[in-house]
Amino acid sequence: MPALNAARMLRQTYNEVMAQGIVDEVILVDDGSRDSTAAIASELEHLTLHVHKRKLVVTEPIKKYVTGWPSQQERISLS
């Protein structure tokens, strides 16, 4: 489960996921939050926490695997 500055909603989201009864463990990736996301996550049972020290940009590595991804020029012209 990705998280960025999610402290306000993390417990509620975690509880809703676990209440489904189909998840044994949540893997949470904190993408450089500046709030207490990691601290709250570390208190939750059945949760594995991975923390990135800085926000990682995902779109650049992914775009080479996705066909039809607009180029930088196409993205500029769409705005």
Secondary structure, 3 states (H helix, E strand, C coil): CEECCCHHHHHHHHHHHHHCCCCCCEEEEEECCCCCHHHHHHHCCCEEEEEECCCCCCHHHHHCCCCCCCCHHHHHHHC
